Protein backbone atom coordinates (compact mmCIF):
# COMPACT_ATOMS: atom_id res chain seq x y z
CA UNK A 1 0.00 0.00 0.00
CA UNK A 2 1.48 3.29 -1.13
CA UNK A 3 1.24 6.27 1.13
CA UNK A 4 0.21 9.51 -0.42
CA UNK A 5 2.17 11.81 1.81
CA UNK A 6 1.44 15.44 1.26
CA UNK A 7 4.64 17.41 1.01
CA UNK A 8 4.37 20.67 2.90
CA UNK A 9 6.32 23.59 1.53
CA UNK A 10 9.21 24.71 3.71
CA UNK A 11 10.96 28.01 4.02
CA UNK A 12 13.41 28.87 1.28
CA UNK A 13 17.13 28.95 2.10
CA UNK A 14 17.26 32.75 1.89
CA UNK A 15 14.24 33.05 4.21
CA UNK A 16 15.93 30.91 6.83
CA UNK A 17 19.15 32.92 6.47
CA UNK A 18 17.26 36.23 6.75
CA UNK A 19 15.47 35.00 9.89
CA UNK A 20 18.72 33.74 11.40
CA UNK A 21 20.52 37.04 10.84
CA UNK A 22 17.47 38.95 12.12
CA UNK A 23 17.40 36.86 15.31
CA UNK A 24 21.11 37.36 15.97
CA UNK A 25 20.85 41.10 15.26
CA UNK A 26 17.83 41.43 17.51
CA UNK A 27 19.54 39.59 20.36
CA UNK A 28 22.73 41.64 19.93
CA UNK A 29 20.76 44.90 19.88
CA UNK A 30 18.74 43.91 22.93
CA UNK A 31 21.89 42.85 24.78
CA UNK A 32 23.58 46.15 23.95
CA UNK A 33 20.50 48.05 25.15
CA UNK A 34 20.53 46.20 28.48
CA UNK A 35 24.28 46.71 28.98
CA UNK A 36 24.23 50.40 28.05
CA UNK A 37 21.20 50.99 30.29
CA UNK A 38 23.05 49.44 33.22
CA UNK A 39 26.08 51.62 32.40
CA UNK A 40 23.78 54.69 32.38
CA UNK A 41 22.00 53.78 35.63
CA UNK A 42 25.28 53.09 37.42
CA UNK A 43 26.61 56.47 36.27
CA UNK A 44 29.77 55.01 34.79
CA UNK A 45 29.73 57.74 32.13
CA UNK A 46 28.59 61.28 32.78
CA UNK A 47 25.26 61.96 31.02
CA UNK A 48 24.83 64.72 28.44
CA UNK A 49 21.80 65.96 30.36
CA UNK A 50 22.25 65.71 34.14
CA UNK A 51 19.62 63.53 35.82
CA UNK A 52 18.52 66.41 38.06
CA UNK A 53 17.66 68.47 34.93
CA UNK A 54 15.59 65.79 33.17
CA UNK A 55 12.22 66.90 34.54
CA UNK A 56 12.75 70.30 32.90
CA UNK A 57 12.53 68.65 29.46
CA UNK A 58 9.62 66.22 30.04
CA UNK A 59 6.84 68.57 28.96
CA UNK A 60 8.62 69.79 25.80
CA UNK A 61 7.85 68.66 22.28
CA UNK A 62 10.76 67.21 20.31
CA UNK A 63 11.65 70.43 18.48
CA UNK A 64 11.77 72.48 21.69
CA UNK A 65 13.69 69.75 23.52
CA UNK A 66 16.35 69.50 20.81
CA UNK A 67 16.74 73.26 20.77
CA UNK A 68 16.84 73.66 24.57
CA UNK A 69 19.30 70.78 25.01
CA UNK A 70 21.45 71.93 22.07
CA UNK A 71 21.05 68.60 20.27
CA UNK A 72 21.44 68.35 16.52
CA UNK A 73 19.10 65.91 14.74
CA UNK A 74 20.63 63.12 12.70
CA UNK A 75 23.87 61.28 13.40
CA UNK A 76 25.19 63.91 15.84
CA UNK A 77 24.56 61.45 18.66
CA UNK A 78 27.46 59.32 17.39
CA UNK A 79 29.85 62.06 18.50
CA UNK A 80 28.38 61.85 22.01
CA UNK A 81 28.96 58.16 22.75
CA UNK A 82 31.11 59.11 25.72
CA UNK A 83 27.95 60.38 27.42
CA UNK A 84 25.89 57.83 29.34
CA UNK A 85 22.52 58.93 27.98
CA UNK A 86 23.65 58.65 24.34
CA UNK A 87 25.44 55.33 24.74
CA UNK A 88 22.18 53.38 24.38
CA UNK A 89 21.77 54.73 20.85
CA UNK A 90 24.24 52.04 19.73
CA UNK A 91 21.67 49.33 20.43
CA UNK A 92 18.88 51.38 18.90
CA UNK A 93 20.91 51.96 15.73
CA UNK A 94 21.70 48.24 15.49
CA UNK A 95 18.03 47.31 15.89
CA UNK A 96 17.04 49.90 13.31
CA UNK A 97 19.70 48.76 10.85
CA UNK A 98 19.44 44.99 11.20
CA UNK A 99 17.09 44.81 8.21
CA UNK A 100 19.85 46.22 6.00
CA UNK A 101 22.21 43.53 7.28
CA UNK A 102 19.58 40.84 6.63
CA UNK A 103 19.04 41.90 3.02
CA UNK A 104 22.79 42.13 2.42
CA UNK A 105 23.24 38.63 3.86
CA UNK A 106 20.78 36.99 1.46
CA UNK A 107 22.16 38.53 -1.74
CA UNK A 108 24.92 35.89 -2.23
CA UNK A 109 22.38 33.09 -1.73
CA UNK A 110 20.02 34.63 -4.26
CA UNK A 111 22.84 35.05 -6.77
CA UNK A 112 24.01 31.47 -6.25
CA UNK A 113 20.45 30.29 -6.92
CA UNK A 114 20.44 32.52 -10.03
CA UNK A 115 17.43 34.36 -8.67
CA UNK A 116 18.59 37.62 -10.24
CA UNK A 117 15.34 39.56 -9.85
CA UNK A 118 15.21 39.01 -6.08
CA UNK A 119 18.96 39.62 -5.77
CA UNK A 120 18.56 42.98 -7.50
CA UNK A 121 15.55 43.83 -5.32
CA UNK A 122 17.51 42.91 -2.17
CA UNK A 123 20.43 45.06 -3.35
CA UNK A 124 18.08 47.97 -4.04
CA UNK A 125 16.63 47.54 -0.51
CA UNK A 126 20.15 47.75 0.93
CA UNK A 127 20.90 50.88 -1.10
CA UNK A 128 17.63 52.67 -0.31
CA UNK A 129 17.62 51.78 3.39
CA UNK A 130 21.30 52.73 3.75
CA UNK A 131 20.72 56.05 2.01
CA UNK A 132 17.71 56.75 4.22
CA UNK A 133 19.62 55.84 7.39
CA UNK A 134 22.57 58.00 6.34
CA UNK A 135 20.37 61.07 6.02
CA UNK A 136 20.87 61.37 2.26
CA UNK A 137 17.13 60.91 1.77
CA UNK A 138 15.44 63.59 3.85
CA UNK A 139 11.73 63.68 4.30
CA UNK A 140 8.96 63.70 6.80
CA UNK A 141 9.58 65.23 10.19
CA UNK A 142 13.16 64.06 10.67
Helices and strands as residue ranges (DSSP letters): H 13-42, G 51-53, H 54-57, H 62-68, G 75-80, H 84-87, H 89-112, H 116-134
